[in-house]
Amino acid sequence: ITMKLSAAAILSLAGLASAEVYIKEQFDDSWSDRWAVSTDWKSKSDMGEWKHTAGEWYGDEADKGIQTGEDAKFYGISAPLTKPFKSSDGKDLVIQFTVKHEQKIDCGGAYIKLLPGGSNFSTAKFGGDTPYAVMFGPDICGSSNKKTHAILHYDKKDDNLLIKDELKVEDDQLSHLYTLVVRPDNTFEVFIDNKSIRDGKLEDEFDFLPAKEIKDPDQSKPDDWVDEKKIPDPEDKKPDGYDDIAEEIPDPDATKPDDWDDEDDGEWEPPMIDNPDYKGEWKPKMIDNPDYKGPWKHPMIANPEYAYDDSMHAVCSGDGCTHVGFELWQVKSGTIFDDILVTDSLEEAQKFAEETFFKKQDGEKKMFDEIEEANMPDDMDEDEMMGMDDDGFGDEF
């Protein structure tokens, strides 16, 4: 049998064959040989224990991840890459992993970090103050603070740059796949469940560079510039007697009570009510200002400090990035991490997702729905069930 492949297919296969994988972690039974817990970051009492589990619902019971196991604890754990990822090699950087919030997360992080350090990296001390190259993934606390972090380190500012416009996040109780791509042409892309949710230029979405234009410091609004759109009508005059109209008047419908005694109770006075004829302080009507020039716009000039930087993408400079890790705080534990991949090929990441995340997705959802249905109160009527979301809660949640 002769099989013919299209040029696109051949290129795709060639790309997969040449893809470099820096870590591919599926948390088999030997996972703890590769991962080290942060023992010197916080006191032992502040640190939570990790569980090796597939969770309460899954697509494959034998396919396990690591789960945060104790409420109101810090979590720190890291693992080395099989070889350093160096931005100087001019390759795409692709980071991918899955997150499942079985606990219906209320407040806690679920992001991964890509880290430099090489032989000097301290797994025991790895924590929130450890320098990192990339921080990527969900962070949720309350109903108003829900985002997917995409933070990139920039050597020239010695700073970690947050994406300007927040990225959406999934906060239900099912597994979701998070993928970040940073390209050597200074572009990036973020996927959730293999659907692109943001792509663009690094200079547009992060504060790598100063503004291309600035306000001309030698220009200011002219003193005679008129920016009042409306003015009082000089022909409008206050009516005679306008100020004589009282704000309140005695209630004409009120009558003195029959049991009122002027000697004991004093002279009776009707209660006061708002005067329907009172129109408030008089103001002349407003008319279009014939001298109005519109809002003054400050003239812009080229920023002399602006210079394009070809190396914005180079988050793993020098000796490169050598580790990945999770350093988290969770109020309510139960998040499971799995299928971690760092590679230089988006095609490789998508292939790995098909072999792992998407292979398990339908079975996990089916099992979750069955558990939710089994836990449904017997007295819940059909209308109440129709008002539930997939997560078992109504729209108010």
C-alpha positions in Angstrom: 0.0 0.0 0.0 1.4 3.4 -0.9 0.4 6.3 1.4 0.8 9.8 0.1 1.2 12.7 2.6 0.4 16.3 2.0 3.2 18.9 2.3 1.5 20.3 5.4 1.4 16.8 7.0 5.0 16.2 6.2 6.0 19.5 7.7 3.9 18.8 10.8 5.5 15.4 11.2 9.0 16.9 10.7 8.1 19.5 13.4 7.1 16.8 15.9 10.3 14.8 15.1 12.5 17.8 15.8 10.6 19.0 18.9 12.6 19.3 22.1 10.8 18.3 25.3 12.3 19.8 28.5 9.9 18.1 30.9 6.9 15.8 30.4 5.4 14.9 33.8 2.4 12.6 34.1 2.9 11.8 37.8 3.4 8.0 37.6 4.3 6.1 40.8 7.9 7.3 40.7 6.9 11.0 40.6 8.3 11.8 44.1 11.8 10.8 42.8 11.7 13.8 40.5 9.9 16.3 42.6 11.2 18.0 45.8 9.1 19.6 48.4 10.1 23.0 49.7 11.1 22.1 53.3 12.9 25.4 54.2 10.5 28.0 52.7 7.9 28.1 55.6 7.6 26.3 58.9 6.4 22.7 58.7 3.1 23.6 60.3 2.4 26.2 57.6 3.0 23.7 54.7 0.4 21.4 53.3 0.9 17.8 52.2 0.6 16.7 48.6 -1.5 13.7 47.6 -1.0 11.4 44.6 -4.4 10.8 43.3 -6.7 10.8 40.3 -9.3 12.6 42.4 -13.0 11.8 43.1 -13.9 11.9 39.4 -11.6 11.0 36.5 -11.4 9.7 33.0 -8.8 7.1 34.0 -8.4 6.0 37.6 -4.8 4.9 37.0 -3.9 8.3 35.6 -3.0 10.4 38.7 -1.8 13.9 39.4 -0.7 15.7 42.6 -3.3 17.4 44.7 -3.2 20.0 47.5 -4.4 18.1 50.5 -4.8 20.5 53.5 -6.9 23.7 53.9 -5.3 27.1 54.6 -1.7 26.0 53.8 1.2 26.9 51.7 2.4 24.5 49.0 5.9 24.4 47.5 7.3 21.8 45.2 9.7 21.8 42.2 11.4 19.6 39.6 14.3 19.9 37.2 14.0 20.1 33.5 15.8 17.4 31.6 18.0 20.1 30.0 18.0 23.9 30.3 15.6 25.9 28.0 17.7 28.8 26.6 16.0 31.7 24.9 19.2 32.4 23.0 18.5 29.2 21.0 15.7 31.2 19.2 13.0 28.6 19.8 9.3 28.9 20.9 8.7 28.4 24.6 5.6 26.3 25.3 4.3 25.7 28.8 1.3 23.4 29.3 -0.4 21.7 32.2 -3.8 20.8 33.5 -5.7 22.0 36.6 -8.7 20.5 38.3 -10.4 22.4 41.2 -12.3 19.5 42.8 -13.0 21.6 45.9 -15.0 24.3 44.1 -12.1 26.7 44.8 -12.9 29.9 46.7 -9.4 31.4 47.2 -6.1 30.0 46.1 -3.5 30.0 43.4 -2.9 27.2 40.8 -0.1 28.6 38.6 3.1 27.0 37.6 6.5 28.8 37.5 9.4 28.3 35.1 12.6 29.0 37.0 16.3 29.7 36.4 19.0 28.7 38.8 20.8 25.6 37.4 23.0 23.9 39.9 22.4 26.8 42.4 18.7 26.3 42.5 17.6 25.4 46.0 14.6 23.0 46.0 14.4 23.2 49.8 14.1 27.0 49.8 12.0 27.4 46.7 9.1 29.7 47.5 7.4 33.0 46.8 10.6 35.0 46.8 12.5 32.7 44.4 13.3 34.5 41.1 11.3 33.1 38.2 11.1 33.6 34.4 7.4 32.8 33.9 4.4 32.5 36.1 1.4 31.1 34.4 -2.0 29.7 35.4 -5.1 30.3 37.4 -5.4 32.5 40.5 -8.8 32.8 42.1 -10.0 34.6 45.3 -13.7 35.4 45.6 -16.2 36.2 42.9 -14.5 39.3 41.6 -10.8 38.3 41.6 -10.6 35.5 39.0 -7.8 35.5 36.4 -5.2 33.4 34.5 -1.8 34.9 35.3 0.7 35.4 32.5 3.7 37.1 34.0 7.1 37.4 32.2 10.4 38.4 33.7 12.3 41.2 31.9 16.0 41.4 32.7 16.4 45.0 31.5 13.9 46.2 34.1 14.7 43.4 36.6 11.0 43.1 37.0 8.1 40.7 36.5 5.6 42.1 34.0 1.9 41.3 34.3 -0.3 41.1 31.2 -2.2 44.4 31.0 -5.6 43.0 30.4 -6.6 40.1 32.6 -7.1 36.7 31.0 -10.2 34.6 31.6 -10.0 31.6 33.9 -12.1 28.4 34.4 -13.3 27.9 37.9 -15.6 24.8 37.7 -14.7 21.4 39.2 -13.4 19.8 36.0 -10.0 19.5 34.5 -8.8 22.3 32.2 -5.8 22.6 30.0 -3.7 25.8 30.1 -1.1 26.5 27.4 1.3 29.5 27.0 3.4 30.1 24.0 6.2 32.8 23.9 7.8 33.1 20.5 11.2 34.6 19.5 9.4 37.1 17.1 8.1 38.7 20.3 4.6 37.4 20.1 2.7 35.2 22.5 -0.5 33.2 22.7 -2.6 31.7 25.5 -4.9 28.7 25.2 -7.4 27.2 27.5 -8.6 23.7 26.5 -6.7 24.2 23.2 -8.8 27.3 22.3 -6.9 30.5 21.9 -8.1 33.2 24.3 -5.4 35.8 23.6 -2.6 36.4 21.2 -0.6 39.5 20.3 2.7 41.3 20.5 4.6 41.4 23.8 5.1 45.1 23.5 1.4 45.7 23.2 0.2 43.4 26.1 3.1 43.9 28.6 5.0 46.9 29.7 8.3 45.9 28.2 8.9 49.2 26.4 8.3 52.9 27.1 5.5 54.5 25.1 6.3 55.3 21.4 4.8 58.7 21.8 4.7 61.2 24.7 3.0 64.5 25.3 5.0 67.4 24.0 6.5 69.0 27.1 6.8 72.3 25.3 3.1 72.5 24.6 0.3 73.5 26.9 -3.3 74.5 26.5 -3.6 78.2 25.4 -5.0 80.6 28.0 -7.8 81.6 25.6 -8.8 78.1 24.7 -12.6 77.7 25.3 -13.6 74.2 26.3 -17.0 75.0 27.9 -19.5 73.4 25.5 -22.5 75.1 27.1 -23.0 78.6 28.7 -25.8 80.3 30.5 -28.2 82.0 28.2 -27.6 85.8 28.7 -31.2 86.5 27.5 -32.8 84.3 30.1 -34.0 86.3 33.1 -35.3 85.2 36.5 -39.1 85.7 36.7 -40.4 88.4 39.0 -41.3 87.0 42.5 -39.4 83.7 41.9 -37.5 84.0 45.2 -40.7 84.7 47.1 -41.9 81.1 46.5 -41.4 79.2 49.8 -39.8 75.7 49.8 -42.5 74.5 52.2 -46.1 75.5 52.9 -48.6 74.5 55.6 -50.5 71.4 54.6 -53.9 72.7 53.4 -55.6 69.4 54.1 -54.5 69.2 57.7 -57.0 70.0 60.5 -56.5 70.5 64.2 -57.2 67.3 66.1 -60.5 67.3 68.1 -58.6 66.7 71.4 -56.2 69.5 70.8 -56.3 71.9 73.8 -54.7 75.3 73.0 -54.2 76.1 76.7 -52.4 72.8 77.4 -50.9 72.1 74.0 -50.2 75.6 72.7 -51.4 77.2 69.5 -51.9 74.5 66.9 -50.0 74.8 63.6 -50.5 72.6 60.6 -47.6 70.4 59.5 -45.4 71.7 56.7 -45.2 69.9 53.3 -43.2 70.5 50.1 -44.5 73.4 48.1 -45.4 72.0 44.6 -44.8 75.5 43.1 -41.2 75.6 44.5 -38.7 74.9 41.7 -35.5 75.2 43.6 -32.7 77.7 43.1 -33.2 79.6 39.8 -30.6 78.9 37.1 -30.6 80.3 33.6 -31.1 77.8 30.8 -27.9 76.7 29.1 -27.2 77.2 25.4 -24.4 76.2 23.0 -21.3 78.2 23.5 -20.5 80.0 20.1 -16.8 80.2 21.1 -16.5 76.5 22.0 -13.4 74.9 20.4 -13.8 71.3 21.6 -11.6 69.5 24.1 -8.0 70.5 23.9 -5.7 67.6 22.9 -2.1 67.7 24.0 0.2 67.4 20.9 2.2 64.1 20.9 5.8 63.7 19.9 8.1 60.7 19.4 9.4 59.5 22.7 13.2 59.9 22.6 13.6 57.0 25.2 11.7 54.5 23.1 13.7 51.8 21.5 12.5 48.4 20.2 14.0 45.4 22.0 14.3 42.2 20.0 14.9 40.2 23.2 11.6 40.8 25.0 10.8 37.1 24.5 14.1 36.1 26.2 12.7 35.2 29.6 15.2 32.4 29.9 18.4 34.3 29.3 22.0 33.4 30.2 22.2 29.8 31.4 18.5 29.4 30.8 15.6 28.0 32.7 16.2 24.8 34.6 13.2 24.0 36.8 9.5 24.2 37.1 7.6 24.5 40.4 4.4 25.3 42.2 4.5 27.7 45.2 0.9 28.4 46.3 -1.5 29.4 49.0 -4.9 27.8 49.2 -7.7 28.5 51.6 -9.6 25.4 50.5 -7.5 22.6 49.2 -8.2 20.0 46.5 -6.6 21.3 43.3 -5.0 18.5 41.1 -2.2 19.3 38.7 -1.2 16.9 35.9 0.3 16.5 32.4 3.0 19.1 32.7 4.9 19.9 29.5 7.6 22.3 28.6 8.6 22.1 25.0 9.6 24.3 22.0 6.7 23.1 19.8 3.1 24.0 20.0 2.3 21.0 17.7 4.0 18.7 20.3 1.9 20.3 23.1 -1.3 19.7 21.1 -0.3 16.1 20.4 0.4 15.5 24.1 -3.0 17.1 24.9 -4.8 14.7 22.6 -3.0 11.8 24.3 -3.8 13.0 27.8 -6.3 15.7 28.5 -8.7 15.2 25.7 -8.5 11.4 26.0 -9.8 11.7 29.6 -12.1 14.6 29.3 -15.4 12.9 28.4 -15.0 10.1 30.9 -14.3 12.6 33.7 -17.3 14.8 32.8 -19.6 11.7 32.7 -18.4 10.5 36.1 -18.7 14.0 37.6 -22.3 14.3 36.3 -23.2 11.0 37.8 -21.8 11.9 41.2 -23.7 15.3 41.1 -26.9 13.5 40.1 -26.5 11.0 42.9 -25.9 13.8 45.4 -29.0 15.7 44.2 -31.6 16.1 47.0 -34.6 13.8 46.3 -37.1 16.6 46.8 -35.5 18.9 44.2 -38.1 19.6 41.5 -37.5 19.7 37.8 -37.5 23.5 37.6 -34.7 23.7 40.3 -32.7 21.1 38.4 -33.0 23.1 35.1 -31.7 26.2 36.9 -28.5 24.5 37.9 -25.2 25.0 36.1 -22.8 22.2 35.2 -21.1 22.8 38.5 -24.2 22.0 40.5 -24.9 25.6 41.5 -27.3 28.3 40.2 -26.3 31.3 38.2 -25.9 33.4 41.3 -22.7 31.4 42.0 
